[in-house]
């Protein structure tokens, strides 16, 4: 194979060898997991790349691609397109770090689960395990329907006599549950052989834990559901266990301290709101969005939906028109109605805010506001108010800081 191809400007042989080729059903994904760059090409493009990887000269690879296409293919032009997309770039980013590695600043290795082997992880996501997750979800729904007084209310946040202390004590519990939710994504990715990156990031104005499963696009679509649904599977188990304990306590099968029963109610509230969020926050690319985009066999549904909706409500700039035109016809067709789900999700998030967040915040504002506007450094109430303010303000203040950091990492090629 010729090492240099006109219009490509790189040594093609090793560059093509670094490209991963994956069958995506209606097309093929060509990817560079080390750079986080992926494109979708038709079957002839995959044939050409695989022929080059097998050591065939460009002319032979082009002939095979042309035969698969049933028309003449320009192999050199195709490779130039791959180079323009970044698929033939040298390993690592401009600073020499390999994007997506544990040492890259975009994420870090989770030591307490990094030692889990793929074989062990698969036990958590095999048929028996998923049957257990489904049973847990079914039990949770049945328990909530059959026992309405178990349905969570924003008042369950106040599980201690001191409402401010309730929030402060519940905060580390919610952080731990959120971390375990993401760890379950990480383990599910490991179970299907997909490396994942864990990091603290943001969605809109919210601070979140995030597991980057970008490399999952190189696996078959049917294998992606496990990693996408893993976090909600964990949530379902937590809700089922908490509901089971509360039911046992109600029927005198188990005696719990009053504070423990109230804490379980608070945990149920947190986890159910989390599940609602995953399906409502489609506009923020939640777990629910990933499941739906995969089921609909889309590759860039998020941008297609945003641009299609903007085009209908306002107008697109020249660059945005070009971007929308470059997105596949299938994605654009789905985006023509998927925007309604975005809207329904926003309404769902609004309902959650009105039902839970707003009453909670108004109550907290009363207690904390009084402690701050009538400072008494010798009182516990004052310092509780200060602590809550630091926690709340700190979370929102971290969002612009993270946005700035991620922007810098994208400019350096470390984060995609």
C-alpha positions in Angstrom: 0.0 0.0 0.0 1.3 3.5 -0.9 2.4 5.2 2.3 1.4 8.7 1.3 -1.9 9.5 -0.5 -2.5 12.9 -2.2 -4.7 15.1 -0.1 -4.2 13.1 3.1 -0.9 14.4 4.3 -0.1 11.5 6.7 1.4 8.1 6.6 -1.7 6.2 5.7 -0.7 2.6 6.6 -0.2 3.1 10.4 -3.0 5.7 10.6 -5.6 3.4 9.1 -4.4 0.6 11.4 -5.5 2.6 14.4 -9.1 2.9 13.1 -11.7 0.7 14.7 -14.4 -0.6 12.3 -17.8 -1.7 13.9 -21.0 -2.9 12.2 -23.8 -0.6 13.3 -26.6 -2.3 11.4 -27.5 0.4 8.9 -24.0 1.6 8.5 -20.5 1.2 9.9 -18.8 3.2 12.7 -15.2 4.1 12.1 -13.6 5.2 15.3 -10.5 6.3 17.1 -11.1 5.4 20.7 -7.8 7.1 21.7 -9.0 10.4 20.3 -12.8 10.0 20.9 -13.5 10.6 17.2 -16.2 8.5 15.5 -17.9 8.8 12.1 -20.5 6.7 10.3 -19.9 5.4 6.8 -21.7 3.1 4.4 -20.6 -0.5 3.8 -18.2 0.3 0.9 -16.2 2.7 3.2 -15.8 0.0 5.8 -14.7 -2.5 3.0 -12.0 0.0 1.9 -10.6 0.5 5.4 -10.6 -3.2 6.2 -8.8 -4.0 3.0 -6.2 -1.4 3.8 -5.8 -2.8 7.3 -5.3 -6.3 5.7 -2.3 -4.9 3.8 -4.0 -4.4 0.4 -2.7 -1.6 -1.9 -5.0 1.4 -2.2 -5.9 0.5 -5.7 -7.1 -3.0 -4.7 -8.9 -1.6 -1.6 -10.6 0.9 -3.9 -11.7 -1.8 -6.3 -13.2 -3.9 -3.5 -15.1 -0.8 -2.2 -16.3 -0.1 -5.7 -17.5 -3.6 -6.1 -19.4 -3.4 -2.7 -20.9 0.0 -3.8 -21.9 -1.1 -7.3 -20.3 2.1 -8.5 -16.8 3.7 -8.8 -15.4 4.8 -5.5 -12.6 7.4 -5.1 -10.4 5.8 -2.4 -8.1 8.7 -2.1 -10.9 11.2 -1.7 -12.5 8.9 1.0 -9.2 8.8 2.9 -8.9 12.6 2.7 -12.4 12.8 4.3 -11.3 10.5 7.1 -8.2 12.7 7.6 -10.4 15.8 7.7 -12.6 14.2 10.4 -9.5 13.5 12.5 -9.5 9.7 12.2 -6.0 9.6 10.7 -4.4 11.9 13.3 -1.4 10.7 15.3 -2.1 9.0 18.7 -3.0 11.4 21.6 -3.8 15.0 21.7 -1.6 18.0 21.1 -0.1 17.7 24.6 0.7 14.1 24.1 -2.0 12.8 26.4 -4.2 10.0 25.1 -7.8 11.2 25.3 -9.9 8.8 27.3 -7.0 7.3 29.3 -7.1 7.1 33.0 -4.2 9.7 33.2 -5.9 12.2 31.1 -7.4 15.1 33.0 -10.8 14.6 31.4 -11.5 11.8 33.9 -10.0 9.5 36.4 -9.8 5.8 37.2 -12.1 4.7 40.0 -9.7 2.6 42.1 -12.3 0.7 44.1 -13.9 -0.8 40.9 -10.9 -0.6 38.5 -9.8 -3.9 39.9 -13.1 -5.6 38.9 -12.5 -8.0 36.0 -14.8 -8.0 33.0 -15.8 -11.5 34.0 -16.9 -10.4 37.5 -18.6 -7.3 36.0 -20.6 -9.5 33.6 -22.1 -11.4 36.6 -23.8 -8.1 37.6 -25.3 -7.7 34.1 -26.1 -11.2 33.0 -29.7 -12.6 32.4 -30.1 -13.5 36.1 -29.0 -10.0 37.3 -31.3 -8.2 34.8 -34.2 -10.4 35.9 -33.4 -9.2 39.5 -33.3 -5.6 38.4 -36.7 -6.0 36.6 -38.2 -7.7 39.7 -37.0 -4.9 41.9 -38.5 -2.3 39.6 -41.8 -4.2 39.4 -41.9 -4.5 43.2 -41.2 -0.8 43.7 -44.1 0.2 41.3 -46.5 -2.3 42.9 -45.6 -1.2 46.4 -46.2 2.5 45.6 -49.5 1.7 43.8 -50.8 -0.6 46.6 -49.6 1.6 49.5 -50.1 5.3 48.5 -48.8 6.6 51.8 -45.3 5.3 50.8 -45.3 7.7 47.8 -42.6 10.3 48.4 -43.4 13.9 49.3 -40.9 16.8 49.5 -41.6 16.8 53.3 -39.8 13.5 53.6 -36.6 15.5 53.2 -37.1 16.6 56.8 -36.2 13.2 58.4 -34.7 14.7 61.5 -36.3 17.1 64.0 -33.9 19.8 62.8 -34.9 20.5 59.2 -31.5 22.1 58.2 -29.6 19.3 59.8 -31.8 16.9 57.9 -30.5 18.4 54.6 -26.9 18.5 55.7 -27.0 14.9 56.9 -28.8 13.7 53.7 -26.3 15.4 51.4 -23.5 12.9 51.7 -26.0 10.0 51.3 -27.3 11.5 48.0 -23.7 12.0 46.8 -22.8 8.4 47.6 -26.0 7.2 45.8 -25.2 9.3 42.7 -21.6 8.0 42.7 -22.8 4.4 42.8 -25.3 5.1 40.0 -22.4 6.2 37.8 -20.2 3.3 39.0 -22.9 0.9 37.8 -22.6 2.5 34.3 -18.9 2.1 34.6 -19.2 -1.6 35.6 -21.7 -2.3 32.8 -19.4 -0.8 30.3 -16.6 -3.0 31.6 -18.9 -6.0 31.3 -19.2 -5.4 27.5 -15.5 -4.5 27.1 -16.0 -0.8 26.8 -13.6 1.5 28.8 -15.3 4.4 30.5 -14.3 7.6 32.1 -15.7 8.9 35.4 -15.7 12.6 36.1 -17.5 15.4 37.8 -19.3 17.5 35.1 -22.4 19.5 34.6 -25.7 19.4 32.7 -27.2 22.8 32.2 -26.9 24.5 35.5 -26.6 21.3 37.5 -23.5 19.7 38.9 -23.4 16.0 38.1 -21.3 12.9 38.2 -20.8 11.6 34.7 -19.6 8.3 33.1 -18.3 8.8 29.6 -19.2 5.7 27.5 -18.3 7.3 24.1 -16.5 4.1 23.0 -19.7 2.1 23.2 -20.5 3.2 19.6 -18.0 0.5 18.5 -20.2 -2.2 20.0 -23.5 -3.7 18.6 -26.5 -1.6 19.4 -28.2 -4.5 21.4 -25.2 -4.5 23.7 -25.5 -0.8 24.5 -28.7 -1.0 26.5 -27.1 -2.6 29.6 -24.6 0.2 30.1 -27.2 2.9 29.4 -29.8 1.4 31.8 -27.4 0.3 34.5 -27.7 3.4 36.6 -31.5 3.2 36.7 -31.2 -0.5 37.5 -29.1 0.5 40.6 -31.7 3.1 41.5 -34.5 0.6 41.2 -32.8 -1.8 43.6 -32.2 1.0 46.1 -35.9 2.0 46.0 -37.1 -1.6 46.2 -34.9 -2.3 49.2 -36.0 0.9 51.0 -39.7 0.3 50.2 -39.4 -3.3 51.4 -37.9 -2.3 54.7 -40.6 0.4 55.2 -43.3 -2.1 54.4 -41.8 -4.6 56.8 -41.7 -1.9 59.5 -45.4 -0.9 58.8 -46.5 -4.5 59.2 -44.4 -5.1 62.3 -42.2 -7.7 60.6 -39.2 -5.5 61.3 -38.8 -2.9 64.0 -36.9 0.2 62.8 -36.0 3.3 64.8 -38.2 6.3 63.8 -35.2 8.1 62.3 -34.2 5.1 60.2 -37.8 4.8 58.7 -37.8 8.5 57.9 -34.3 8.3 56.3 -35.6 5.5 54.1 -38.5 7.7 53.0 -36.0 10.5 52.1 -33.9 8.0 50.1 -36.9 6.8 48.2 -37.8 10.4 47.4 -34.2 11.1 46.1 -34.1 8.0 44.0 -37.5 8.4 42.4 -36.8 12.0 41.5 -33.5 10.7 40.0 -35.4 8.1 37.8 -38.0 10.8 36.7 -35.1 13.1 35.9 -33.4 10.4 33.7 -36.5 10.2 31.5 -37.6 13.8 31.6 -34.2 15.4 31.0 -33.9 14.2 27.4 -32.9 17.8 26.4 -29.8 17.3 28.7 -28.8 14.0 27.1 -29.8 11.9 30.1 -29.7 8.1 30.4 -33.2 8.0 28.9 -32.1 10.0 25.9 -29.3 7.5 25.3 -31.7 4.6 25.4 -34.2 6.2 23.0 -31.5 7.4 20.6 -30.1 3.9 20.4 -33.5 2.3 20.0 -34.3 4.7 17.2 -30.9 3.9 15.5 -29.7 7.5 15.4 -26.2 8.8 15.5 -26.6 12.5 16.2 -30.2 12.8 17.3 -29.4 15.5 19.9 -28.0 18.0 17.5 -30.5 17.1 14.8 -33.4 17.8 17.2 -31.9 21.0 18.5 -31.3 22.4 15.0 -34.6 21.2 13.6 -36.5 22.8 16.5 -34.6 26.0 16.1 -35.2 26.1 12.4 -39.0 25.8 13.1 -39.1 28.4 15.8 -36.5 30.9 14.5 -33.9 30.4 11.8 -30.5 28.8 11.4 -27.3 30.6 10.6 -25.3 29.5 7.6 -23.0 27.2 9.6 -25.9 25.6 11.4 -27.7 25.0 8.1 -24.6 23.2 6.8 -24.4 21.2 10.0 -28.0 20.1 9.8 -27.6 19.1 6.1 -24.6 17.0 7.0 -26.6 15.0 9.5 -28.1 11.8 8.1 -31.6 11.9 6.6 -32.7 9.2 9.1 -31.7 11.4 12.1 -33.3 14.4 10.6 -36.6 12.5 10.0 -36.6 11.3 13.6 -35.8 14.8 14.9 -38.9 16.1 13.1 -41.0 14.6 15.9 -38.4 13.9 18.7 -38.6 17.6 19.6 -42.0 16.9 21.1 -40.4 14.5 23.5 -37.9 17.2 24.4 -40.8 19.5 25.2 -42.6 16.7 27.2 -39.4 16.2 29.1 -39.1 19.9 29.9 -42.7 19.8 31.2 -41.9 16.8 33.3 -38.9 18.6 34.8 -41.1 21.5 35.5 -43.6 19.3 37.3 -40.8 17.8 39.3 -39.6 21.3 40.2 -43.1 22.5 41.2 -43.9 19.3 43.2 -40.6 18.8 45.0 -37.9 21.4 44.4 -39.8 24.6 44.8 -41.6 23.7 48.1 -38.3 22.4 49.4 -36.4 25.5 48.4 -39.0 27.9 49.8 -39.0 26.0 53.1 -35.2 26.0 53.3 -35.1 29.7 52.4 -37.3 30.5 55.4 -35.1 28.6 57.8 -31.7 29.5 56.3 -32.7 33.1 55.6 -33.7 33.7 59.2 -30.4 32.2 60.4 -28.4 34.5 58.1 -30.4 37.7 58.5 -30.4 37.3 62.3 -26.8 36.1 62.8 -26.0 34.6 66.2 -22.5 33.0 66.0 -23.1 31.3 69.2 -26.1 29.4 68.0 -26.2 26.1 66.1 -28.9 27.5 63.7 -26.5 30.1 62.4 -23.8 27.7 61.5 -26.2 25.3 60.0 -27.5 28.1 57.8 -23.9 28.9 56.8 -23.2 25.3 56.0 -26.3 24.9 53.8 -25.4 28.1 51.9 -21.9 26.9 51.2 -23.2 23.6 49.9 -25.8 25.1 47.7 -23.8 28.0 46.4 -20.8 25.9 46.0 -22.6 23.5 43.6 -23.8 26.2 41.4 -20.5 28.1 41.5 -18.7 25.0 40.4 -20.7 24.8 37.1 -19.0 27.8 35.3 -15.6 26.6 36.6 -16.2 23.1 35.2 -17.5 24.7 31.9 -14.3 26.7 31.6 -12.1 23.7 32.4 -13.9 21.4 29.9 -13.6 24.1 27.2 -9.9 24.3 27.7 -9.6 20.5 27.6 -11.5 20.4 24.3 -9.2 23.1 22.8 -6.2 20.9 23.8 -7.9 17.8 22.3 -8.0 16.0 25.7 -11.8 16.1 25.9 -14.2 15.5 23.0 
